[in-house]
Amino acid sequence: MKESRAVRESSADSTGVLAASSPIPVRSSAPFADGRALRPSTKVLPEHARGHNRSLVLQTLYTAGQQSRADVARGTGLTRVTVSDLVTELMAEGLVIETGQREGTRPGKPATLLDIDRGAFQIVGMDLSQYSVFRGAVLDLDGKILSRAEIPLAGSIGADAVEKVLTLTERLVELSTAPILGIGIGSPGVVDLSGVVLTAPNLGWTDVHLRQMLAERFGAPIVVANDANAAVLAEHSFGDANGDMMLVKVGHGVGAGLLLGGTPLFGSHFAAGEIGHVVVGTDGGAECSCGKFGCLETWLATPRLDAKLELTTTPTEARMVLREAGQRLGIALAPVVGALNLAEIVLSGPPELLDGPLIEATLETLRNRTMAEFHGDLALRLTTLGDDIVLRGAAVMVISAQLGVS
């Protein structure tokens, strides 16, 4: 810990903002972005063993908490010698600490317990998906929010919006009180695995190299992903996700994240889950920011729904607006459910809009448009993580990229 803090204290840049740095090895790409499962659970071939086994030990401690070296060896299937060597390495890096001896009545010397040093590092997470504000937080390794900051979007697009991301990052770095493990960002739009926002119509972004800009400015490990992909990781790590799932994020726009077999699905052009710009129905509809008419976003995005509800004069009219939005969502989701046989779909967004008539109409539409014998037990629910789901997902991205755990 003393060495880690010294590194951080000596890393102030010329602007006086503390550049994030880390004494642990920096991974070149995030494990969640390379097509394999998020959580290591078994041994692998010798040529891949050390990095995998390191993550396996960290995952065991991250999930289970205090364990002895013998506990870790039993839980992972690794030899005690391998576990001991890895623990020594991880302790030298400040990632693992000894927390004391296990109390008990067994004869002999009590076992020494280990845990991840959950206060050794902090994470900066940002959510760029809201239509009126960019939100950020400093989080600990358990995804707990320690401090917050935000900056009004005020209609900013293009370079102005990018500058607000940089300003918000500076504020959050200044709020950190421990070495920064990394900076994670959930952005609307299509984001490739190198952190380039290929397109984000609502922000006026095309080919914005957001990860590179932040890395050059702050000198920290940076992970940038689509906001819905970040949200589905939060549901996986901190929520109630169970099995194959899809998370639909409703905010400035509409997007989705997919987890299949514990592995995120990104698609051949990084646009898996971009359901917001799928035209639903053949009856036209309002013009979308992408230039088409009748996209799902025109029915479901928060600004659109709010505007329609403001024009209603009775509860019955408001209920009809919400039910229609739910029906359009069900139309968009039914082919996905049919193709992938998902166990559950989670909705994330304003509960006052999504809960009630909208979610009821979505489920009815899904059941009417899929085979009941195979999809009748599909669970459709709201996330339990509230407005912070993208922030916490951004933390999962960093933890997965830097430590190989989730």
Secondary structure, DSSP 8 states (H G I E B T S, - for coil): -HHHHHHHHT-B-TTS-B----SS---SS-GGGTTS-SS--S---GGGHHHHHHHHHHHHHHHH-SEEHHHHHHHH---HHHHHHHHHHHHHTTSEEEEEE-----SSS--EEEEE-TTS-EEEEEE---SSEEEEEEE-TT--EEEEEEEE-TT--HHHHHHHHHHHHHHHHHH--S-EEEEEEEESSEE-TTS-EEEEGGGTEEEE-HHHHHHHHH-S-EEEEEHHHHHHHHHHHHS---SSEEEEEESSSEEEEEEETTEEE--TTS-TT-GGGSB-SSS---B-TTS-BSBHHHHHSHHHHHHHHHT--SHHHHHHHHHHHHHHHHHHHHHHHHHH--SEEEEES-HHHHTTHHHHHHHHHHHHHS-HHHHTT-EEEE-SSGGGHHHHHHHHHHHHHHHS--
